[in-house]
Amino acid sequence: MNLPQFNDIWQETTNWQPSPDQQLLFDELYNKIIETNKYLNLTRITTPEEFWEKNLWDSLAPLMGYDLNNKKIIDIGTGGGFPGIPGAIAFNRGQFTLMDSTTKKINFIAQLAQDLNITNITTLVDRAETIGQEKAYRKQFDFALIRAVAETSVCLEYTLPLLKKNGTAILYRGNWTQEEEEKSKKIAHLLGGNIEKIVNQNTPLNNNIRHCIYVKKIGNTPKQYPREVGKPVKQPL
Ligand code: SAM
């Protein structure tokens, strides 16, 4: 094993521990990422401890209050597969769609899922603004995950249209301010959502600041959202 296991930290901070099979998959995931990172820029995070904390723990800690099994989950702007791949390993009966606009990254994830026999991952090369207006994706998901993709208002515009009623968007953030909270509450309402809770849980090894924003879909997202490709970033709500 190349990765630390840190079962006690998992238990203490998330009330969950990976099984031996899941630990093995995490290790294989780490090896593949390191190997591929030599020619494709998937992550800056390369030491085992950093990978454990910033890609495994950080992906999973915000999910552990929920049961994602038998649910439909989309990871928007998944990049090298975070939080989606650890999510699919931890909840192996959840149906995960990992989406990114970069073909190379998505090809890597599709190959990895095949090599590691992770059968609950579907991959998709597309843009959040496009699929948010498509019948096959709009209002289809129970959970929408988004980490390190854009500012909060953009994340709300990308995630909320994709959720079913009562679905939950999980926004992975670092710092969080009162001002951002006030603004986000209004934008969430405009898009048919409501901020249910904001959880601050810093990372367990380096104590880096983390906030997780849970937004429930309580109504309908007006038809005009998401706006056309590029507009949410250029003219944020
Ligand atoms: N979520 C991953 C993580 O936390 O490691 C990757 C983060 S990376 C900084 C941002 C990713 O979002 C990139 O791979 C980029 O291609 C993707 N992205 C940005 N805007 C997007 C959009 N509108 N639709 C789909 N993917 C997008």
py3Dmol code that shows the C-alpha trace and the ligand (Angstrom):
import py3Dmol

protein = """\
ATOM      1  CA  MET A   1       0.000   0.000   0.000  1.00  0.00           C
ATOM      2  CA  ASN A   2       1.302   3.433  -0.922  1.00  0.00           C
ATOM      3  CA  LEU A   3      -1.386   5.435   0.825  1.00  0.00           C
ATOM      4  CA  PRO A   4      -1.818   5.834   4.569  1.00  0.00           C
ATOM      5  CA  GLN A   5      -5.056   4.247   5.788  1.00  0.00           C
ATOM      6  CA  PHE A   6      -5.867   6.509   8.740  1.00  0.00           C
ATOM      7  CA  ASN A   7      -8.867   4.441   9.828  1.00  0.00           C
ATOM      8  CA  ASP A   8      -8.984   6.190  13.182  1.00  0.00           C
ATOM      9  CA  ILE A   9      -9.155   9.614  11.517  1.00  0.00           C
ATOM     10  CA  TRP A  10     -11.901   8.483   9.150  1.00  0.00           C
ATOM     11  CA  GLN A  11     -13.845   7.175  12.117  1.00  0.00           C
ATOM     12  CA  GLU A  12     -13.342  10.248  14.278  1.00  0.00           C
ATOM     13  CA  THR A  13     -14.116  12.825  11.611  1.00  0.00           C
ATOM     14  CA  THR A  14     -16.746  11.099   9.456  1.00  0.00           C
ATOM     15  CA  ASN A  15     -18.089   8.284  11.591  1.00  0.00           C
ATOM     16  CA  TRP A  16     -17.225   5.949   8.700  1.00  0.00           C
ATOM     17  CA  GLN A  17     -14.283   3.769   7.704  1.00  0.00           C
ATOM     18  CA  PRO A  18     -13.354   2.361   4.320  1.00  0.00           C
ATOM     19  CA  SER A  19     -13.486  -1.441   4.060  1.00  0.00           C
ATOM     20  CA  PRO A  20     -10.281  -3.294   3.061  1.00  0.00           C
ATOM     21  CA  ASP A  21     -11.626  -3.495  -0.527  1.00  0.00           C
ATOM     22  CA  GLN A  22     -12.241   0.239  -0.577  1.00  0.00           C
ATOM     23  CA  GLN A  23      -8.751   0.918   0.828  1.00  0.00           C
ATOM     24  CA  LEU A  24      -7.346  -1.191  -1.989  1.00  0.00           C
ATOM     25  CA  LEU A  25      -9.284   0.793  -4.584  1.00  0.00           C
ATOM     26  CA  PHE A  26      -8.084   4.092  -3.082  1.00  0.00           C
ATOM     27  CA  ASP A  27      -4.537   2.818  -3.378  1.00  0.00           C
ATOM     28  CA  GLU A  28      -4.996   1.739  -6.996  1.00  0.00           C
ATOM     29  CA  LEU A  29      -6.624   5.090  -7.746  1.00  0.00           C
ATOM     30  CA  TYR A  30      -3.625   6.885  -6.269  1.00  0.00           C
ATOM     31  CA  ASN A  31      -1.184   4.797  -8.329  1.00  0.00           C
ATOM     32  CA  LYS A  32      -3.071   5.446 -11.583  1.00  0.00           C
ATOM     33  CA  ILE A  33      -3.329   9.174 -10.895  1.00  0.00           C
ATOM     34  CA  ILE A  34       0.399   9.444 -10.185  1.00  0.00           C
ATOM     35  CA  GLU A  35       1.264   7.441 -13.291  1.00  0.00           C
ATOM     36  CA  THR A  36      -1.049   9.490 -15.533  1.00  0.00           C
ATOM     37  CA  ASN A  37      -0.068  12.816 -13.986  1.00  0.00           C
ATOM     38  CA  LYS A  38       3.341  12.431 -15.669  1.00  0.00           C
ATOM     39  CA  TYR A  39       1.788  13.306 -19.042  1.00  0.00           C
ATOM     40  CA  LEU A  40      -1.708  14.649 -18.228  1.00  0.00           C
ATOM     41  CA  ASN A  41      -2.220  17.352 -15.638  1.00  0.00           C
ATOM     42  CA  LEU A  42      -4.848  15.794 -13.350  1.00  0.00           C
ATOM     43  CA  THR A  43      -3.841  17.111  -9.942  1.00  0.00           C
ATOM     44  CA  ARG A  44      -1.151  19.140  -8.212  1.00  0.00           C
ATOM     45  CA  ILE A  45      -1.493  16.848  -5.239  1.00  0.00           C
ATOM     46  CA  THR A  46       1.030  14.035  -5.393  1.00  0.00           C
ATOM     47  CA  THR A  47       2.430  12.967  -2.007  1.00  0.00           C
ATOM     48  CA  PRO A  48       0.485  10.096  -0.373  1.00  0.00           C
ATOM     49  CA  GLU A  49      -0.538  12.124   2.684  1.00  0.00           C
ATOM     50  CA  GLU A  50      -1.582  15.126   0.639  1.00  0.00           C
ATOM     51  CA  PHE A  51      -3.557  12.900  -1.724  1.00  0.00           C
ATOM     52  CA  TRP A  52      -5.259  11.217   1.207  1.00  0.00           C
ATOM     53  CA  GLU A  53      -6.234  14.529   2.791  1.00  0.00           C
ATOM     54  CA  LYS A  54      -7.006  16.756  -0.200  1.00  0.00           C
ATOM     55  CA  ASN A  55      -8.470  14.221  -2.592  1.00  0.00           C
ATOM     56  CA  LEU A  56      -9.890  11.363  -0.500  1.00  0.00           C
ATOM     57  CA  TRP A  57     -10.856  12.881   2.824  1.00  0.00           C
ATOM     58  CA  ASP A  58     -11.840  16.208   1.287  1.00  0.00           C
ATOM     59  CA  SER A  59     -14.050  14.484  -1.311  1.00  0.00           C
ATOM     60  CA  LEU A  60     -15.791  12.185   1.146  1.00  0.00           C
ATOM     61  CA  ALA A  61     -16.146  14.000   4.464  1.00  0.00           C
ATOM     62  CA  PRO A  62     -18.953  16.273   3.143  1.00  0.00           C
ATOM     63  CA  LEU A  63     -20.899  13.243   1.867  1.00  0.00           C
ATOM     64  CA  MET A  64     -20.847  11.065   4.927  1.00  0.00           C
ATOM     65  CA  GLY A  65     -23.985  12.491   6.538  1.00  0.00           C
ATOM     66  CA  TYR A  66     -25.968  11.139   3.562  1.00  0.00           C
ATOM     67  CA  ASP A  67     -26.670   7.757   2.042  1.00  0.00           C
ATOM     68  CA  LEU A  68     -25.868   8.091  -1.633  1.00  0.00           C
ATOM     69  CA  ASN A  69     -26.608   4.443  -2.388  1.00  0.00           C
ATOM     70  CA  ASN A  70     -29.470   3.986  -4.852  1.00  0.00           C
ATOM     71  CA  LYS A  71     -29.313   7.693  -5.665  1.00  0.00           C
ATOM     72  CA  LYS A  72     -28.360   9.552  -8.855  1.00  0.00           C
ATOM     73  CA  ILE A  73     -25.376  11.799  -8.361  1.00  0.00           C
ATOM     74  CA  ILE A  74     -23.611  14.159 -10.757  1.00  0.00           C
ATOM     75  CA  ASP A  75     -20.128  15.562 -10.211  1.00  0.00           C
ATOM     76  CA  ILE A  76     -19.825  18.762 -12.242  1.00  0.00           C
ATOM     77  CA  GLY A  77     -16.323  19.722 -13.414  1.00  0.00           C
ATOM     78  CA  THR A  78     -14.924  16.514 -11.977  1.00  0.00           C
ATOM     79  CA  GLY A  79     -11.439  17.094 -13.499  1.00  0.00           C
ATOM     80  CA  GLY A  80      -9.292  14.127 -12.480  1.00  0.00           C
ATOM     81  CA  GLY A  81     -12.374  12.603 -10.797  1.00  0.00           C
ATOM     82  CA  PHE A  82     -12.883  14.460  -7.506  1.00  0.00           C
ATOM     83  CA  PRO A  83     -15.070  14.180  -5.553  1.00  0.00           C
ATOM     84  CA  GLY A  84     -16.788  11.699  -7.909  1.00  0.00           C
ATOM     85  CA  ILE A  85     -14.391   8.737  -7.939  1.00  0.00           C
ATOM     86  CA  PRO A  86     -13.957   8.476  -4.143  1.00  0.00           C
ATOM     87  CA  GLY A  87     -17.739   9.005  -3.913  1.00  0.00           C
ATOM     88  CA  ALA A  88     -18.433   6.091  -6.250  1.00  0.00           C
ATOM     89  CA  ILE A  89     -16.011   3.866  -4.311  1.00  0.00           C
ATOM     90  CA  ALA A  90     -17.556   4.764  -0.952  1.00  0.00           C
ATOM     91  CA  PHE A  91     -21.168   4.442  -2.168  1.00  0.00           C
ATOM     92  CA  ASN A  92     -20.918   1.589  -4.623  1.00  0.00           C
ATOM     93  CA  ARG A  93     -24.658   1.395  -5.194  1.00  0.00           C
ATOM     94  CA  GLY A  94     -24.984   5.100  -6.047  1.00  0.00           C
ATOM     95  CA  GLN A  95     -25.197   5.947  -9.764  1.00  0.00           C
ATOM     96  CA  PHE A  96     -22.474   8.484 -10.400  1.00  0.00           C
ATOM     97  CA  THR A  97     -22.194  10.659 -13.518  1.00  0.00           C
ATOM     98  CA  LEU A  98     -18.787  12.329 -13.752  1.00  0.00           C
ATOM     99  CA  MET A  99     -18.871  15.290 -16.117  1.00  0.00           C
ATOM    100  CA  ASP A 100     -16.220  17.667 -17.395  1.00  0.00           C
ATOM    101  CA  SER A 101     -15.693  19.771 -20.496  1.00  0.00           C
ATOM    102  CA  THR A 102     -12.170  18.346 -20.997  1.00  0.00           C
ATOM    103  CA  THR A 103     -12.201  15.174 -23.092  1.00  0.00           C
ATOM    104  CA  LYS A 104      -8.753  13.974 -21.988  1.00  0.00           C
ATOM    105  CA  LYS A 105      -9.688  14.011 -18.308  1.00  0.00           C
ATOM    106  CA  ILE A 106     -12.963  12.218 -18.911  1.00  0.00           C
ATOM    107  CA  ASN A 107     -11.223   9.595 -21.075  1.00  0.00           C
ATOM    108  CA  PHE A 108      -8.813   8.985 -18.207  1.00  0.00           C
ATOM    109  CA  ILE A 109     -11.707   8.490 -15.771  1.00  0.00           C
ATOM    110  CA  ALA A 110     -13.572   6.132 -18.122  1.00  0.00           C
ATOM    111  CA  GLN A 111     -10.446   3.995 -18.558  1.00  0.00           C
ATOM    112  CA  LEU A 112      -9.723   4.040 -14.837  1.00  0.00           C
ATOM    113  CA  ALA A 113     -13.277   2.974 -13.965  1.00  0.00           C
ATOM    114  CA  GLN A 114     -12.900   0.074 -16.381  1.00  0.00           C
ATOM    115  CA  ASP A 115      -9.444  -0.938 -15.102  1.00  0.00           C
ATOM    116  CA  LEU A 116     -10.511  -0.807 -11.463  1.00  0.00           C
ATOM    117  CA  ASN A 117     -13.888  -2.363 -12.229  1.00  0.00           C
ATOM    118  CA  ILE A 118     -15.816   0.529 -10.706  1.00  0.00           C
ATOM    119  CA  THR A 119     -19.120  -0.153 -12.414  1.00  0.00           C
ATOM    120  CA  ASN A 120     -21.236   2.659 -10.956  1.00  0.00           C
ATOM    121  CA  ILE A 121     -19.487   5.489 -12.849  1.00  0.00           C
ATOM    122  CA  THR A 122     -20.821   6.954 -16.093  1.00  0.00           C
ATOM    123  CA  THR A 123     -18.698   9.594 -17.794  1.00  0.00           C
ATOM    124  CA  LEU A 124     -19.797  12.606 -19.790  1.00  0.00           C
ATOM    125  CA  VAL A 125     -17.883  15.226 -21.774  1.00  0.00           C
ATOM    126  CA  ASP A 126     -20.058  18.319 -21.752  1.00  0.00           C
ATOM    127  CA  ARG A 127     -20.650  21.682 -20.125  1.00  0.00           C
ATOM    128  CA  ALA A 128     -22.862  22.395 -17.150  1.00  0.00           C
ATOM    129  CA  GLU A 129     -24.625  25.191 -19.046  1.00  0.00           C
ATOM    130  CA  THR A 130     -25.538  22.803 -21.879  1.00  0.00           C
ATOM    131  CA  ILE A 131     -26.755  19.775 -19.964  1.00  0.00           C
ATOM    132  CA  GLY A 132     -28.712  21.997 -17.560  1.00  0.00           C
ATOM    133  CA  GLN A 133     -31.065  22.703 -20.483  1.00  0.00           C
ATOM    134  CA  GLU A 134     -31.284  19.112 -21.745  1.00  0.00           C
ATOM    135  CA  LYS A 135     -34.197  16.881 -20.885  1.00  0.00           C
ATOM    136  CA  ALA A 136     -31.921  13.899 -20.232  1.00  0.00           C
ATOM    137  CA  TYR A 137     -30.161  15.757 -17.397  1.00  0.00           C
ATOM    138  CA  ARG A 138     -32.317  18.645 -16.151  1.00  0.00           C
ATOM    139  CA  LYS A 139     -34.188  17.707 -12.934  1.00  0.00           C
ATOM    140  CA  GLN A 140     -32.713  14.188 -13.027  1.00  0.00           C
ATOM    141  CA  PHE A 141     -30.330  14.031 -10.054  1.00  0.00           C
ATOM    142  CA  ASP A 142     -30.694  13.536  -6.318  1.00  0.00           C
ATOM    143  CA  PHE A 143     -27.288  15.100  -5.616  1.00  0.00           C
ATOM    144  CA  ALA A 144     -25.051  17.503  -7.537  1.00  0.00           C
ATOM    145  CA  LEU A 145     -21.457  17.821  -6.326  1.00  0.00           C
ATOM    146  CA  ILE A 146     -19.139  20.645  -7.321  1.00  0.00           C
ATOM    147  CA  ARG A 147     -15.588  21.288  -6.124  1.00  0.00           C
ATOM    148  CA  ALA A 148     -13.109  23.926  -7.297  1.00  0.00           C
ATOM    149  CA  VAL A 149     -15.011  24.844 -10.456  1.00  0.00           C
ATOM    150  CA  ALA A 150     -16.137  28.469 -10.075  1.00  0.00           C
ATOM    151  CA  GLU A 151     -17.422  31.082  -7.641  1.00  0.00           C
ATOM    152  CA  THR A 152     -20.465  30.196  -5.526  1.00  0.00           C
ATOM    153  CA  SER A 153     -23.117  31.923  -7.653  1.00  0.00           C
ATOM    154  CA  VAL A 154     -21.865  30.076 -10.747  1.00  0.00           C
ATOM    155  CA  CYS A 155     -21.895  26.772  -8.857  1.00  0.00           C
ATOM    156  CA  LEU A 156     -25.521  27.416  -7.898  1.00  0.00           C
ATOM    157  CA  GLU A 157     -26.447  28.132 -11.516  1.00  0.00           C
ATOM    158  CA  TYR A 158     -24.675  24.935 -12.662  1.00  0.00           C
ATOM    159  CA  THR A 159     -26.073  22.596 -10.011  1.00  0.00           C
ATOM    160  CA  LEU A 160     -29.676  23.575  -9.204  1.00  0.00           C
ATOM    161  CA  PRO A 161     -31.226  23.028 -12.680  1.00  0.00           C
ATOM    162  CA  LEU A 162     -29.926  19.430 -12.645  1.00  0.00           C
ATOM    163  CA  LEU A 163     -31.589  18.508  -9.357  1.00  0.00           C
ATOM    164  CA  LYS A 164     -34.914  16.802  -8.826  1.00  0.00           C
ATOM    165  CA  LYS A 165     -37.237  18.440  -6.323  1.00  0.00           C
ATOM    166  CA  ASN A 166     -35.823  17.794  -2.818  1.00  0.00           C
ATOM    167  CA  GLY A 167     -32.424  17.012  -4.325  1.00  0.00           C
ATOM    168  CA  THR A 168     -29.319  18.493  -2.738  1.00  0.00           C
ATOM    169  CA  ALA A 169     -26.431  20.452  -4.201  1.00  0.00           C
ATOM    170  CA  ILE A 170     -23.189  20.067  -2.277  1.00  0.00           C
ATOM    171  CA  LEU A 171     -20.788  22.946  -2.849  1.00  0.00           C
ATOM    172  CA  TYR A 172     -17.234  22.367  -1.654  1.00  0.00           C
ATOM    173  CA  ARG A 173     -15.728  25.697  -0.575  1.00  0.00           C
ATOM    174  CA  GLY A 174     -12.666  26.903   1.296  1.00  0.00           C
ATOM    175  CA  ASN A 175     -13.161  30.259   2.968  1.00  0.00           C
ATOM    176  CA  TRP A 176     -16.701  31.486   3.486  1.00  0.00           C
ATOM    177  CA  THR A 177     -17.913  34.948   4.480  1.00  0.00           C
ATOM    178  CA  GLN A 178     -21.138  36.367   5.847  1.00  0.00           C
ATOM    179  CA  GLU A 179     -21.363  38.546   2.759  1.00  0.00           C
ATOM    180  CA  GLU A 180     -21.108  35.502   0.484  1.00  0.00           C
ATOM    181  CA  GLU A 181     -23.767  33.786   2.547  1.00  0.00           C
ATOM    182  CA  GLU A 182     -26.255  36.654   2.203  1.00  0.00           C
ATOM    183  CA  LYS A 183     -25.691  36.865  -1.548  1.00  0.00           C
ATOM    184  CA  SER A 184     -25.861  33.089  -2.031  1.00  0.00           C
ATOM    185  CA  LYS A 185     -29.155  32.803  -0.128  1.00  0.00           C
ATOM    186  CA  LYS A 186     -30.780  35.199  -2.609  1.00  0.00           C
ATOM    187  CA  ILE A 187     -29.319  33.483  -5.675  1.00  0.00           C
ATOM    188  CA  ALA A 188     -30.324  30.045  -4.355  1.00  0.00           C
ATOM    189  CA  HIS A 189     -33.920  31.290  -3.979  1.00  0.00           C
ATOM    190  CA  LEU A 190     -33.934  32.755  -7.463  1.00  0.00           C
ATOM    191  CA  LEU A 191     -32.931  29.308  -8.784  1.00  0.00           C
ATOM    192  CA  GLY A 192     -35.468  27.321  -6.723  1.00  0.00           C
ATOM    193  CA  GLY A 193     -33.112  26.364  -3.911  1.00  0.00           C
ATOM    194  CA  ASN A 194     -32.637  26.986  -0.225  1.00  0.00           C
ATOM    195  CA  ILE A 195     -29.375  26.871   1.727  1.00  0.00           C
ATOM    196  CA  GLU A 196     -30.061  24.176   4.300  1.00  0.00           C
ATOM    197  CA  LYS A 197     -26.799  24.166   6.177  1.00  0.00           C
ATOM    198  CA  ILE A 198     -23.227  25.317   6.046  1.00  0.00           C
ATOM    199  CA  VAL A 199     -20.698  23.037   7.655  1.00  0.00           C
ATOM    200  CA  ASN A 200     -17.195  24.092   8.618  1.00  0.00           C
ATOM    201  CA  GLN A 201     -14.898  21.111   9.086  1.00  0.00           C
ATOM    202  CA  ASN A 202     -11.217  21.811   8.589  1.00  0.00           C
ATOM    203  CA  THR A 203      -8.962  19.144   7.085  1.00  0.00           C
ATOM    204  CA  PRO A 204      -7.641  16.716   9.715  1.00  0.00           C
ATOM    205  CA  LEU A 205      -3.900  16.731   8.931  1.00  0.00           C
ATOM    206  CA  ASN A 206      -3.152  20.330   7.992  1.00  0.00           C
ATOM    207  CA  ASN A 207      -6.179  22.096   9.419  1.00  0.00           C
ATOM    208  CA  ASN A 208      -6.968  23.841   6.124  1.00  0.00           C
ATOM    209  CA  ILE A 209     -10.237  25.767   6.083  1.00  0.00           C
ATOM    210  CA  ARG A 210     -13.196  23.994   4.507  1.00  0.00           C
ATOM    211  CA  HIS A 211     -16.850  24.960   4.260  1.00  0.00           C
ATOM    212  CA  CYS A 212     -19.482  22.818   2.710  1.00  0.00           C
ATOM    213  CA  ILE A 213     -22.693  24.444   1.497  1.00  0.00           C
ATOM    214  CA  TYR A 214     -25.768  22.194   1.271  1.00  0.00           C
ATOM    215  CA  VAL A 215     -28.519  23.611  -0.919  1.00  0.00           C
ATOM    216  CA  LYS A 216     -31.873  21.890  -1.194  1.00  0.00           C
ATOM    217  CA  LYS A 217     -34.036  22.238  -4.272  1.00  0.00           C
ATOM    218  CA  ILE A 218     -37.410  23.331  -3.007  1.00  0.00           C
ATOM    219  CA  GLY A 219     -39.034  24.675  -6.168  1.00  0.00           C
ATOM    220  CA  ASN A 220     -38.444  24.953  -9.885  1.00  0.00           C
ATOM    221  CA  THR A 221     -35.464  26.581 -11.524  1.00  0.00           C
ATOM    222  CA  PRO A 222     -36.759  29.212 -13.978  1.00  0.00           C
ATOM    223  CA  LYS A 223     -36.340  28.101 -17.589  1.00  0.00           C
ATOM    224  CA  GLN A 224     -33.714  30.691 -18.496  1.00  0.00           C
ATOM    225  CA  TYR A 225     -31.144  29.126 -16.104  1.00  0.00           C
ATOM    226  CA  PRO A 226     -28.492  27.974 -16.675  1.00  0.00           C
ATOM    227  CA  ARG A 227     -27.760  30.719 -19.180  1.00  0.00           C
ATOM    228  CA  GLU A 228     -25.750  30.035 -22.333  1.00  0.00           C
ATOM    229  CA  VAL A 229     -22.177  28.729 -22.245  1.00  0.00           C
ATOM    230  CA  GLY A 230     -19.797  31.201 -20.632  1.00  0.00           C
ATOM    231  CA  LYS A 231     -22.444  33.626 -19.384  1.00  0.00           C
ATOM    232  CA  PRO A 232     -22.663  32.395 -15.758  1.00  0.00           C
ATOM    233  CA  VAL A 233     -18.923  33.103 -15.365  1.00  0.00           C
ATOM    234  CA  LYS A 234     -18.835  36.347 -17.356  1.00  0.00           C
ATOM    235  CA  GLN A 235     -21.967  37.815 -15.814  1.00  0.00           C
ATOM    236  CA  PRO A 236     -22.407  36.044 -12.456  1.00  0.00           C
ATOM    237  CA  LEU A 237     -25.817  36.401 -10.825  1.00  0.00           C
TER     238      LEU A 237
END
"""
ligand_1 = """\
27
SAM
N -13.484 19.003 -9.258
C -12.085 18.668 -9.498
C -11.276 18.770 -8.228
O -11.776 19.352 -7.270
O -10.144 18.260 -8.198
C -11.473 19.493 -10.624
C -11.343 20.948 -10.372
S -10.601 21.796 -11.737
C -9.836 23.127 -10.913
C -12.019 22.529 -12.555
C -12.620 21.637 -13.621
O -13.897 22.149 -13.973
C -11.801 21.577 -14.904
O -11.493 20.239 -15.207
C -12.715 22.202 -15.965
O -12.596 21.591 -17.223
C -14.094 21.989 -15.363
N -15.126 22.972 -15.756
C -15.101 24.313 -15.565
N -16.230 24.886 -16.034
C -17.002 23.870 -16.509
C -18.290 23.828 -17.111
N -19.005 24.936 -17.308
N -18.785 22.631 -17.472
C -18.049 21.503 -17.284
N -16.834 21.487 -16.717
C -16.301 22.653 -16.334
"""
view = py3Dmol.view(width=600, height=400)
view.addModel(protein, "pdb")
view.setStyle({"model": 0}, {"cartoon": {"style": "trace"}})
view.addModel(ligand_1, "xyz")
view.setStyle({"model": 1}, {"stick": {}})
view.zoomTo()
view.show()
